[in-house]
């Protein structure tokens, strides 16, 4: 998508004004960041928390809301990068964790809570045997190790632009610029981080998402060498890119034909795309499934499930799947409550209804304003993609001007809605505790009028904290669209 000079200039002006308002609203976050710089590398606990114009320090959360260190209230659609599908401080999770704390939190031995979680994952995802880990990175690392151990092969196939954690084999072609990733018909294995040995990078072959032809060619070029393929069944590190019809089915057939294994990274889609994740939604069951994030009810845990044939290699001791904190009883208690008491059929029905109202509201704004964007929503997750045409893969995603997403994120945030930073790449999350009131507020025309008036004179847009919520979403999208597109006629956006 190319942006005319007039629209691009307007975007820059709006970003500058909104970033200044952002900083003015959050002096306590700034003070915490300055203090943290003396003991935390970069002033944060993860590099993903470093965002422009500064990291947001959170005080607490309750239900569908969070409060920052300055006391500002937000409707939370960040959800801890997709973790908090249960919402904040859900009574069922609080009760389960409180009960478990009083009984002891770590033994490095199994406890009965782990059986409850494994049985529920078996029921939802249709794979018979499970093991636990502590993060999405650990789960995908186990999947890669398993594929190599079972096949005796070293090479894996990975989708261009996907993030699967920060272990060596998958830190290849994650968010590389166009000049590093080679031609579309033969993507390069571009290293995504320092500290990754070139020898490991060379063992990871890269293919575009939604492209069976190139994937077929890569398997043919490395006959008998490929252990398996790891992918997000729905690509969720570039906004949301759904699979084209027949793509997942084609991969399942292709990997089987070549004696390789297929692993789904459902860290983001598991229990959010549907109760049984993308497996349920698209009807394709891989050999291995990796889960994390939302399954833990807000605590750090992960899981890896597999077919009987795959998991027999763990049962027999051929592959040692280990970890001191695997199946930690505190995490298992939270996960058990999340999966059996909170994320129920009724909760999924409620989320689906709220998501529909959300999408209809945003699509109405896009239609009225002509903003070159569209909405994608799958289960509890959704995003606005600032492209006039559907994005099918990472290269399409790279063509989007980041300024649109960043400006949109700033308007939402300053209007009282907390979306994930890195707006171009991330998604919103609806939780079991979001309500009709949260969604209805984004239809509040009075909120739109007030915010237009507040910004009309060029001053920073003030936030009425009593009305922060989904009202700010429609207000922000409408105002953002109106201001950006109210520019002199020019070549426009194509």
ChimeraX attribute file (.defattr): number of C-alpha atoms within 10 A of each C-alpha:
attribute: neighborCount
match mode: 1-to-1
recipient: residues
	/A:1	16
	/A:2	13
	/A:3	16
	/A:4	16
	/A:5	13
	/A:6	17
	/A:7	21
	/A:8	18
	/A:9	14
	/A:10	17
	/A:11	22
	/A:12	15
	/A:13	14
	/A:14	21
	/A:15	20
	/A:16	15
	/A:17	18
	/A:18	23
	/A:19	21
	/A:20	13
	/A:21	18
	/A:22	21
	/A:23	16
	/A:24	12
	/A:25	17
	/A:26	19
	/A:27	13
	/A:28	17
	/A:29	20
	/A:30	19
	/A:31	12
	/A:32	16
	/A:33	19
	/A:34	13
	/A:35	12
	/A:36	15
	/A:37	12
	/A:38	10
	/A:39	10
	/A:40	12
	/A:41	11
	/A:42	15
	/A:43	18
	/A:44	18
	/A:45	11
	/A:46	10
	/A:47	10
	/A:48	10
	/A:49	17
	/A:50	16
	/A:51	12
	/A:52	13
	/A:53	13
	/A:54	15
	/A:55	18
	/A:56	24
	/A:57	19
	/A:58	14
	/A:59	13
	/A:60	14
	/A:61	17
	/A:62	13
	/A:63	18
	/A:64	25
	/A:65	23
	/A:66	24
	/A:67	19
	/A:68	18
	/A:69	18
	/A:70	16
	/A:71	15
	/A:72	17
	/A:73	22
	/A:74	26
	/A:75	27
	/A:76	31
	/A:77	28
	/A:78	20
	/A:79	27
	/A:80	15
	/A:81	17
	/A:82	25
	/A:83	23
	/A:84	28
	/A:85	30
	/A:86	30
	/A:87	27
	/A:88	23
	/A:89	18
	/A:90	20
	/A:91	13
	/A:92	18
	/A:93	25
	/A:94	16
	/A:95	15
	/A:96	19
	/A:97	23
	/A:98	14
	/A:99	13
	/A:100	19
	/A:101	14
	/A:102	8
	/A:103	11
	/A:104	10
	/A:105	14
	/A:106	17
	/A:107	11
	/A:108	13
	/A:109	11
	/A:110	13
	/A:111	16
	/A:112	11
	/A:113	20
	/A:114	22
	/A:115	15
	/A:116	17
	/A:117	26
	/A:118	23
	/A:119	14
	/A:120	16
	/A:121	25
	/A:122	16
	/A:123	13
	/A:124	18
	/A:125	20
	/A:126	16
	/A:127	20
	/A:128	15
	/A:129	20
	/A:130	23
	/A:131	19
	/A:132	26
	/A:133	26
	/A:134	23
	/A:135	22
	/A:136	25
	/A:137	22
	/A:138	24
	/A:139	29
	/A:140	33
	/A:141	19
	/A:142	22
	/A:143	29
	/A:144	23
	/A:145	17
	/A:146	25
	/A:147	26
	/A:148	20
	/A:149	16
	/A:150	19
	/A:151	16
	/A:152	13
	/A:153	15
	/A:154	18
	/A:155	23
	/A:156	24
	/A:157	22
	/A:158	28
	/A:159	28
	/A:160	26
	/A:161	27
	/A:162	25
	/A:163	23
	/A:164	27
	/A:165	18
	/A:166	17
	/A:167	13
	/A:168	18
	/A:169	25
	/A:170	27
	/A:171	25
	/A:172	32
	/A:173	27
	/A:174	23
	/A:175	22
	/A:176	17
	/A:177	13
	/A:178	13
	/A:179	7
	/A:180	14
	/A:181	22
	/A:182	13
	/A:183	10
	/A:184	14
	/A:185	13
	/A:186	16
	/A:187	18
	/A:188	19
	/A:189	23
	/A:190	23
	/A:191	25
	/A:192	19
	/A:193	15
	/A:194	7
	/A:195	9
	/A:196	17
	/A:197	12
	/A:198	12
	/A:199	9
	/A:200	16
	/A:201	20
	/A:202	16
	/A:203	17
	/A:204	26
	/A:205	25
	/A:206	24
	/A:207	26
	/A:208	22
	/A:209	27
	/A:210	24
	/A:211	19
	/A:212	17
	/A:213	12
	/A:214	18
	/A:215	26
	/A:216	16
	/A:217	14
	/A:218	17
	/A:219	22
	/A:220	13
	/A:221	11
	/A:222	12
	/A:223	11
	/A:224	16
	/A:225	19
	/A:226	28
	/A:227	25
	/A:228	28
	/A:229	26
	/A:230	25
	/A:231	21
	/A:232	26
	/A:233	25
	/A:234	24
	/A:235	25
	/A:236	22
	/A:237	21
	/A:238	25
	/A:239	23
	/A:240	26
	/A:241	24
	/A:242	20
	/A:243	18
	/A:244	12
	/A:245	10
	/A:246	12
	/A:247	15
	/A:248	24
	/A:249	14
	/A:250	16
	/A:251	21
	/A:252	19
	/A:253	11
	/A:254	18
	/A:255	20
	/A:256	13
	/A:257	11
	/A:258	18
	/A:259	14
	/A:260	23
	/A:261	28
	/A:262	25
	/A:263	26
	/A:264	27
	/A:265	29
	/A:266	31
	/A:267	29
	/A:268	28
	/A:269	30
	/A:270	26
	/A:271	28
	/A:272	28
	/A:273	23
	/A:274	19
	/A:275	22
	/A:276	20
	/A:277	23
	/A:278	26
	/A:279	24
	/A:280	17
	/A:281	14
	/A:282	17
	/A:283	11
	/A:284	16
	/A:285	21
	/A:286	22
	/A:287	22
	/A:288	25
	/A:289	27
	/A:290	31
	/A:291	31
	/A:292	30
	/A:293	29
	/A:294	30
	/A:295	32
	/A:296	30
	/A:297	31
	/A:298	24
	/A:299	22
	/A:300	21
	/A:301	28
	/A:302	28
	/A:303	29
	/A:304	29
	/A:305	27
	/A:306	24
	/A:307	17
	/A:308	14
	/A:309	11
	/A:310	19
	/A:311	24
	/A:312	15
	/A:313	16
	/A:314	17
	/A:315	13
	/A:316	9
	/A:317	10
	/A:318	13
	/A:319	17
	/A:320	13
	/A:321	19
	/A:322	12
	/A:323	13
	/A:324	12
	/A:325	16
	/A:326	22
	/A:327	28
	/A:328	24
	/A:329	25
	/A:330	26
	/A:331	27
	/A:332	31
	/A:333	30
	/A:334	27
	/A:335	31
	/A:336	26
	/A:337	26
	/A:338	27
	/A:339	22
	/A:340	14
	/A:341	13
	/A:342	24
	/A:343	22
	/A:344	14
	/A:345	11
	/A:346	11
	/A:347	17
	/A:348	21
	/A:349	13
	/A:350	19
	/A:351	26
	/A:352	19
	/A:353	13
	/A:354	22
	/A:355	21
	/A:356	13
	/A:357	17
	/A:358	24
	/A:359	17
	/A:360	13
	/A:361	18
	/A:362	20
	/A:363	17
	/A:364	14
	/A:365	18
	/A:366	19
	/A:367	12
	/A:368	12
	/A:369	17
	/A:370	13
	/A:371	21
	/A:372	18
	/A:373	16
	/A:374	19
	/A:375	18
	/A:376	16
	/A:377	21
	/A:378	19
	/A:379	22
	/A:380	24
	/A:381	25
	/A:382	23
	/A:383	21
	/A:384	24
	/A:385	26
	/A:386	24
	/A:387	22
	/A:388	15
	/A:389	13
	/A:390	15
	/A:391	21
	/A:392	19
	/A:393	22
	/A:394	24
	/A:395	18
	/A:396	14
	/A:397	24
	/A:398	18
	/A:399	13
	/A:400	19
	/A:401	16
	/A:402	15
	/A:403	17
	/A:404	24
	/A:405	20
	/A:406	19
	/A:407	24
	/A:408	25
	/A:409	24
	/A:410	28
	/A:411	26
	/A:412	23
	/A:413	24
	/A:414	24
	/A:415	29
	/A:416	29
	/A:417	26
	/A:418	26
	/A:419	25
	/A:420	23
	/A:421	23
	/A:422	19
	/A:423	23
	/A:424	26
	/A:425	18
	/A:426	23
	/A:427	30
	/A:428	22
	/A:429	29
	/A:430	29
	/A:431	30
	/A:432	25
	/A:433	22
	/A:434	23
	/A:435	17
	/A:436	14
	/A:437	12
	/A:438	23
	/A:439	23
	/A:440	17
	/A:441	20
	/A:442	24
	/A:443	20
	/A:444	17
	/A:445	13
	/A:446	12
	/A:447	23
	/A:448	21
	/A:449	12
	/A:450	16
	/A:451	21
	/A:452	19
	/A:453	14
	/A:454	15
	/A:455	15
	/A:456	12
	/A:457	9
	/A:458	10
	/A:459	12
	/A:460	18
	/A:461	21
	/A:462	15
	/A:463	19
	/A:464	13
	/A:465	13
	/A:466	8
	/A:467	17
	/A:468	24
	/A:469	27
	/A:470	28
	/A:471	25
	/A:472	32
	/A:473	31
	/A:474	27
	/A:475	27
	/A:476	28
	/A:477	24
	/A:478	20
	/A:479	22
	/A:480	23
	/A:481	20
	/A:482	17
	/A:483	17
	/A:484	20
	/A:485	20
	/A:486	13
	/A:487	14
	/A:488	9
	/A:489	10
	/A:490	10
	/A:491	12
	/A:492	15
	/A:493	16
	/A:494	11
